[in-house]
Amino acid sequence: MRNIFLVLFAFACFLLPEQVLGQHGTVALGVYCGDGDKSPEKQIQKAVRALNAKDYPSAQVYIGAALRVNEGDQHALYLKGEWAMRTSRFELAEAHWKRLVKRCPGYKPDLLYQVGSLALAGGRPEEAKTYFEKWLLRDDREYGYDREVEGMLEEINIKETFFASPVPFDPKPARDVNTRFDEYLAAMTPDGSQLYFTRRSKKRNKYDGPGAPMRNVEEFSVSQVQGERAGMPFFEEGQALTSPFNSQYNEGGPTMTADNKLMVFTICERNPKTGKQNCDLYYTTFGYGVWNGIRPVNSVNEPDSWESQPSISPNGDVLYFASDRRSGEGGLDIYRSIKTLNGNWSAPVNLGPTINTAKNEKSPFIHPDSESLYFASNGHPGMGGYDLFKSKSGKLAWDKPQNLGYPINTEKDEIGLMVTLDGMQAYFASNKINSANGWDIYFFDLYEAIRPEEVVLVKGTLKKDQYASDDNAKVVLKNSTTGKETTLMVSEDDGSFTAVIKKTEANELLLKVEAKKAAFSAAPLRLSLASSGPPGKVDRLEVGLEHKELEEGGAYPIPHILFETASDRLDLQSKLLIAEFAEFLSGAANLKVQIQGHTDNIGDAAANLNLSKRRAKSVADLLYDLGISAARLSHKGFGESKPMAPNDSQVGRSLNRRTVFVVTQL
């Protein structure tokens, strides 16, 4: 509301001399709307000069004298409203200007803009709509304000629609985390195991002596998720993070990768020279049970701009954040940086005018589906103030942002939303729901239209052979349809890695190992093998990969090739895996291999031998079709004659049903 009054004030002051100088009838389209023929011209001119000199008491006297001469004089009525605006008597200004509009409909069109804006600020959108629509019909209007008027009309229509069709919204407190102190800036890890947040409390510095005063302290904190009660999560109370956090800075607002081992967050420091507080992005990694040192994201931070509110993709390859750097569309904008092949971050790119406006966009949150972006904006049409929006990244551009609707959004500010991995709930902080308790963390169920895409959580382990070289092996997630590759982070201490993938793409994806001299090791992501939790929970896949060095005569399994029962027909994911094996062979021109097939001992031995030969041939034939020369490739079946494990258990038999490649020339 205050912003509308400031705009009106500037608008009216700018136009004041044109509105009243000159003879009656020369300003308002040649129409005089006063009573009779008494002209208060002298009083009008004195009032104008007083207003321009900001001598408001004298202006009030002259305007009153003009109205006594002719109480219906159009200029006197306008100046009465102008004086009221300048002295913050907004209701009085609106009353006089409404009287003028009714009495003199042909008076300059700017008055329609002003009265409409006052009605909107006063909470009467329907009345404002009438004046704005009349403004747009006037050919003599100031066309430079059309876009703003159209935006306000759109916001009025949106509010009417939202009020008529409220969306489901039933926020619940994050019990145990919320205390008598303030809790805010909540961020749950993608796997749902931990909740990071900031807690503001009063503490006494123990090093300041027995008389030390209590002071407000913001502490970067974490709470472990304990499980569910009656379908709702419950938490520990949480505690402040230890070193390297909470040392001396104002820090918080974290974002985590899916493996919980890379954190990007904000640190704000006050510049001692300028006194201004500047915020930049920092990161830390988790290894061997501790968080390591804090380092700046150098390629993203700029010395003369504010970078904050990061949100990183689950696989750690894309970083979103808010910044006020000069290259933006408006005040605060949302930017994106891509991790390059050498592990550095690219120069940030503005998300463009579909997302960013001439005003402010902030608090980005990219869901682990890597395409659903939630953010706050006061530039897109909405309920007023900052509203929450969702946009989806398409193949070429971002979709038009979708307002999350009322009562999620209100006429007050809504800022900051985090959506869980399963896309069913969102977390936010508010000091309005229970104002007596200050800032608390809440969550609510997302209605279907604003949920992200369904995802699958992939967890795996890269097992390194003791004889493999010291080259760092990479685990790469590849889309076999598009060819897009993402390098995953592999833990140095246990070889674990994690990825989040869209459920609709799962059967097109595979994981592979890349390292110098490494044998082929890859796995297609078969959704049919995913384990599912309770209804609505995310499917999970467990994958194992190996880093072995190629040796002549060495036998290396291709463990994820599957055939239909008693058949040599390959399933779709096996064909994708073999296509990747063909690429591996193409990249090693001197390598020659033999494909070998093996079975367990269930059934007739001769039939098993025949089946193993046919299966080995199926793999070889597909490799031939993919361009691998017959001079580099042979195939052979061994049936049940070379078991890897005893056939007296299901596990043993599954190990014996295998396809391997043997290096015949390196």
URZI-V117173 format. One record per pair of residues at least 12 apart in sequence whose C-alpha atoms are under 8 Angstrom apart, sorted by the first residue. I is the first residue (numbers start at 1). J is the second residue. Records with the same first field share a line. If there is no record, write none. Layout:
I->J + J
//
This chain:
1->121 + 122
4->117 + 118 + 121
5->118 + 121
8->114 + 117
9->85 + 86
12->82
16->48
17->48
19->75 + 108
20->44 + 45 + 48 + 75
21->45
27->107 + 108
28->106 + 107 + 108
29->106 + 107 + 108
31->106 + 107
32->74
33->72 + 73 + 74 + 103 + 104
34->70 + 71 + 72 + 73 + 74
35->70 + 71 + 72 + 73
36->70
38->69 + 70
39->69 + 70 + 73
40->65 + 66 + 67 + 69 + 70 + 73
41->66
43->62 + 63 + 65 + 66
44->62 + 63 + 66 + 75 + 76
46->59 + 62
47->59 + 60 + 61 + 62 + 63 + 79
48->79
51->83
56->83 + 87
59->83
60->80 + 83
63->76 + 79 + 80
72->103
74->100 + 104 + 107
77->96 + 97 + 99 + 100
78->96 + 97 + 100
80->93 + 96
81->93 + 94 + 95 + 96 + 97
90->118
94->115 + 118 + 119
97->111 + 115
98->115
108->140 + 141
109->135 + 138 + 140 + 141 + 142
110->135 + 141 + 142
112->131 + 132 + 134 + 135
113->131 + 132 + 135 + 149
115->128 + 131
116->128 + 129 + 130 + 131 + 132
125->156
126->156
129->153 + 156
132->149 + 153
151->381
152->381
154->381
155->381 + 382 + 383 + 384
158->381 + 382 + 383
159->382 + 383
162->405 + 406
163->406
165->406
166->405 + 406 + 407
167->405 + 406 + 407 + 408 + 447
168->407 + 446 + 447
169->407 + 408 + 444 + 445 + 446
170->444 + 445
171->442 + 443 + 444 + 445
172->442 + 443 + 444
173->440 + 441 + 442 + 443
174->233 + 234 + 235 + 440 + 441 + 442 + 443
175->234 + 235
176->234 + 235 + 236 + 237
177->223 + 235 + 236 + 237 + 238 + 441
178->237 + 440 + 441
179->237 + 440
180->437 + 438
181->199 + 200 + 201 + 437 + 438 + 439
182->199 + 200 + 201 + 437 + 438 + 439 + 440
183->197 + 198 + 199 + 200 + 429 + 439 + 440 + 441
184->197 + 198 + 199 + 428 + 429 + 430 + 439 + 440 + 441
185->197 + 198 + 252 + 253 + 416 + 428 + 429
186->198 + 253 + 418 + 427 + 428 + 429 + 441
187->253 + 254 + 255 + 418 + 427
188->418 + 420
189->255 + 256 + 257 + 258 + 260
190->256 + 257 + 258 + 259 + 260 + 314 + 368 + 420 + 421
191->258 + 259 + 421
192->225 + 420 + 421
193->224 + 225
194->222 + 223 + 224 + 225
195->222 + 223 + 224 + 225
196->220 + 221 + 222 + 223 + 254
197->220 + 221 + 222 + 252 + 253 + 254
198->218 + 219 + 220 + 221 + 252 + 253
199->218 + 219 + 220 + 221
200->216 + 217 + 218 + 219
201->216 + 217 + 218
202->214 + 215 + 216 + 217
203->215 + 216 + 217
218->250
219->240 + 241 + 246 + 251
220->240 + 241 + 245 + 246 + 251 + 252
221->238 + 239 + 240 + 241
222->238 + 239 + 240 + 241
223->235 + 236 + 237 + 238 + 239
224->236 + 238
244->291 + 292 + 293 + 294
249->267 + 268 + 269
250->267 + 268 + 269
251->265 + 266 + 267 + 268
252->265 + 266 + 267
253->265 + 266 + 309 + 310
254->266 + 309 + 310 + 311
255->310 + 311 + 312
256->311 + 312 + 314
257->312 + 313 + 314 + 315 + 316
258->314 + 315 + 316 + 498 + 499 + 500
259->314 + 497 + 498 + 499
260->286
261->285 + 286 + 287
262->283 + 284 + 285 + 286 + 316
263->283 + 284 + 285
264->281 + 282 + 283 + 284 + 310 + 311 + 312
265->281 + 282 + 283 + 308 + 309 + 310
266->279 + 280 + 281 + 282 + 307 + 308 + 309 + 310
267->279 + 280 + 281 + 282
268->280
278->305 + 306
279->306 + 307 + 308
280->296 + 301 + 302 + 306 + 307 + 308
281->296 + 297 + 300 + 301 + 307 + 308 + 310
282->294 + 295 + 296 + 297
283->295 + 296 + 297
287->491 + 492 + 493
288->493
297->345
299->344 + 345 + 346 + 347
300->337 + 345 + 346 + 347 + 348
304->325
305->323 + 324 + 325 + 326
306->322 + 323 + 324 + 325
307->321 + 322 + 323 + 324
308->321 + 322 + 323
309->321 + 322 + 362 + 363 + 364
310->322 + 363 + 364 + 365
311->364 + 365 + 366
312->366
313->366 + 367 + 368 + 370
314->368 + 370 + 499 + 500
315->486 + 488 + 489 + 498 + 499 + 500
316->339 + 488 + 489
317->338 + 339 + 486 + 487
318->336 + 337 + 338 + 339
319->336 + 337 + 338 + 339
320->334 + 335 + 336 + 337 + 364 + 365 + 366
321->334 + 335 + 336 + 362 + 363 + 364
322->334 + 335 + 361 + 362 + 363 + 364
323->335
327->350
328->350
329->352 + 353 + 356 + 357 + 358 + 359
330->356 + 357 + 358 + 359 + 360
331->358 + 359 + 360 + 361
332->359 + 360 + 361 + 362
333->350 + 356 + 357 + 360 + 361 + 362
334->350 + 351 + 355 + 356 + 361 + 362 + 364
335->348 + 349 + 350 + 351
336->348 + 349 + 350 + 351
337->349
354->398 + 399 + 400 + 401
355->391 + 398 + 400 + 401
356->379
357->379 + 380
358->379
359->377 + 378 + 379
360->377 + 378 + 379
361->375 + 376 + 377 + 378 + 379
362->375 + 376 + 377 + 415
363->375 + 376 + 415 + 416 + 417
364->376 + 416
365->416 + 417 + 418 + 419
367->418 + 419 + 420 + 421 + 452
368->421 + 455 + 500 + 501
369->452 + 453 + 454 + 455 + 500 + 501 + 502
371->392 + 393 + 394
372->390 + 391 + 392 + 393 + 452 + 453
373->390 + 391 + 392 + 393
374->388 + 389 + 390 + 391 + 417 + 418
375->388 + 389 + 390 + 415 + 416 + 417
376->388 + 389 + 414 + 415 + 416
377->389
382->403 + 409
383->406 + 409 + 410 + 411
384->410 + 411 + 412 + 413
385->411 + 412 + 413 + 414
386->412 + 413 + 414 + 415
387->403 + 404 + 409 + 410 + 413 + 414 + 415
388->403 + 404 + 408 + 409 + 414 + 415 + 416 + 417
389->401 + 402 + 403 + 404
390->402 + 403 + 404 + 450
404->450
416->428 + 429
421->455 + 538
422->454 + 455 + 536 + 537 + 538
423->446 + 451 + 452 + 453 + 454
424->445 + 446 + 447 + 451 + 536
425->443 + 444 + 445 + 446
426->443 + 444 + 445 + 446
427->441 + 442 + 443 + 444
428->441 + 442 + 443
429->441 + 442
430->442
453->502 + 503
454->502 + 503 + 504 + 538
455->500 + 501 + 502 + 503 + 538 + 539
456->500 + 501 + 502 + 503 + 506 + 538 + 539 + 540 + 541
457->498 + 499 + 500 + 501 + 538 + 539 + 540 + 541
458->498 + 499 + 500 + 501 + 540 + 541 + 542 + 543
459->496 + 497 + 498 + 499 + 540 + 541 + 542 + 543
460->496 + 497 + 498 + 542 + 543 + 544 + 545
461->494 + 495 + 496 + 497 + 543 + 544 + 545
462->475 + 490 + 495 + 496 + 497 + 544 + 545 + 546 + 547
463->495 + 544 + 545 + 546 + 547
464->546 + 547 + 548
465->546 + 547 + 548 + 549
467->548 + 549
468->518 + 547 + 548 + 549
469->517 + 549
471->515 + 516
472->515
473->513 + 514 + 515 + 516 + 547
474->487 + 488 + 489 + 490 + 513 + 514 + 515
475->487 + 488 + 489 + 490 + 511 + 512 + 513 + 514
476->488 + 511 + 512 + 513 + 514
477->509 + 510 + 511 + 512
478->509 + 510 + 511 + 512
479->508 + 509 + 510
480->508 + 509 + 510 + 576
481->508
503->527
506->525 + 526 + 527
507->524 + 525 + 526 + 527 + 573
508->524 + 525 + 573 + 576
509->524 + 525
510->522 + 523 + 524 + 525 + 577
511->523 + 524 + 525
512->545
513->545 + 546 + 547
517->549 + 550
518->547 + 548 + 549 + 550
519->547 + 548 + 549 + 550 + 556
520->556 + 558 + 581 + 584
521->545 + 546 + 547 + 558
522->545 + 558 + 560 + 577
523->543 + 544 + 545 + 559 + 560 + 577
524->560 + 573 + 574 + 576 + 577
525->541 + 573
526->573
527->541
529->541
530->542
550->663 + 666
551->663 + 666
552->663 + 664 + 665 + 666
553->662 + 663 + 664 + 665
554->662 + 663
555->660 + 661 + 662 + 663
556->660 + 661 + 662
557->658 + 659 + 660 + 661
558->658 + 659 + 660 + 661
559->658 + 659 + 660
560->574 + 577
561->573 + 574 + 577 + 658 + 659
562->574
563->615
566->611
567->611 + 615
568->611 + 614 + 615 + 618
569->615 + 618
570->618
575->622
578->619 + 622 + 623
579->623 + 626
582->623 + 626 + 627 + 628
585->628
586->628
590->665 + 666
591->632 + 663 + 664 + 665 + 666
592->631 + 632 + 633 + 663 + 664 + 665 + 666
593->632 + 633 + 634 + 661 + 662 + 663 + 664 + 665
594->633 + 634 + 635 + 636 + 661 + 662 + 663 + 664
595->616 + 617 + 619 + 620 + 633 + 634 + 635 + 636 + 659 + 660 + 661 + 662
596->612 + 613 + 616 + 635 + 636 + 637 + 638 + 659 + 660 + 661 + 662
597->612 + 613 + 615 + 616 + 636 + 637 + 638 + 639 + 658 + 659 + 660
598->612 + 637 + 638 + 639 + 640 + 641 + 642 + 643 + 656 + 657 + 658 + 659
599->612 + 638 + 639 + 640 + 643 + 656 + 657 + 658
600->639 + 640 + 643 + 647 + 653 + 654 + 656 + 657
601->640 + 647 + 653
605->639 + 640
606->639
608->639 + 640
609->637 + 638 + 639 + 640
610->637 + 639
611->637 + 639
612->636 + 637 + 638 + 639
613->635 + 636 + 637 + 638 + 639
614->637
615->637
616->635 + 636 + 637 + 659
617->635 + 636
620->633 + 634 + 635
640->656
643->656
644->656
//
